[in-house]
Amino acid sequence: MSWHLVTCEYPPDVGGISDHTAQLASGLAAAGDEVHVWCPGQDRSPRARVLVHATLGSFSRADLVRTGREMDTCAGPRQLLVQWVPHGFGCRSMNLGFCFWVARRARRGDRVHVVVHEPYLAFSRGPLRHVAMALVHRLMTVVMLRAAHRIWLSTPAWEAHLRPYLLGRRTDMRWLPIPGCEGSCGSDAAAATAALNRPLVGHFGSYGDLVAPLLEERLVGLMASDTQPAVLLVGAGAPAFCDRLLADHPDWEGRLHATGYIPSDRLGDHLAACDLLIQPYPDGVTTRRTSVMTGLARGCPVVTTAGHLTEPLWAEQGAVALVDVRDPARFAAAAEELLRDREARGRLGARAREVYNAHFSVSRLVHTLRAA
């Protein structure tokens, strides 16, 4: 089988789409398929039997024509898998031309799979440009979905958002969870943090404007608890966020630690060092959250939030401690309870790894794609 992954980012680019595309490409290649990745950026060396074509540039018309010509030299039949985030393909997030290019590939015989990471920008009060982007995103969605042989959803919650834009077509939509980073775990970070002589709570993320206030709100209660934990902030935005926290909470000095960006193959060291991960999300935990999936893959006990996008499986499977996003006091209390109970943390971590392996792992993802 010949797979052609079309993506807006790929290693050494940093980001969730980059990591997911690399995992998918390596997994499909390991299963014996021919794999090509089409991406922007500079020429890249092949990775684990994956042929990388850095031809997409800025996703201009000329870039797409050149990419199409090169793609046509590859043997068919071709499975064209598009990593869909509408803001990822240039033209200030409004690249209808890219969508028409994918549609032409479908008409010429490529079987198009669209992996929907995010559907489109919501209509909201704001600058006129945002309204225009929201409208164009919906036009892009119509074109992209009409080209799709199969639509894969990073969370089942997206189906209700996308169905109206199929315009009556009955294209198959299936759930394809986003796996976490699955590199090997070491002990260097664990040894370094053992000298803290207090529980260590971790958070892995990008510390954006939506998550950072939730995290700070929950840390206020947890840092004041009797367990007196230290906190390890992991991720590219961690140092700046740590500085902001210390400016507002100078009494936390010495208990906050930040790593900055950590390559995926070293994340295991840092997450494994933590007694507990806290991962609040404003719309609730979902299967598209790489940050929480990475914790589950390591068998870390996790406290996270339930919100309007949270799938039923989180409550059904018991892989995480789940607290309503509107209750920060209960969130902090749930974290403190787990810090006090080593056996409960062990059970939760073991269940996390079990559920991850059964539902979310890269091997499971690859099997689902190849069997479709």
Buried (B, 14 or more C-beta within 10 A) or exposed (E): EBBBBBBBBBBEBEBBBBBBBBBBBBBBBBBEBBBBBBBBBEEBEEBEBBBBBBBBBEBBEEBBEBBBEEBEEEEEEBBBBBBBBBBBBBEEBBBBBBBBBBBEBBEEEBBBBBBBBBBBBEEEEEEEEBBBBBBBBBBBBBBBBBBBBBBBBBBBBBBEBBBEBBEEEEBEBBBBBBBBBBBEBBEEBBEEBEEBEEBBBBBBBBBEEEBBEBBBBBBBBBBBBEBEBBBBBBBBBBBBBBEEBBEEBEEBEEBBBBBEEBEBEBBBBBBBBBBBBBBBBBBBBBBBBBBBBBBBBBBBBBBBBBBEBBBEBBEEBBBBBBBEBEBBEEBBBBBBBBBEEEEBBEEBBEBBBBBBBEBBBBEBBBEBBBEE
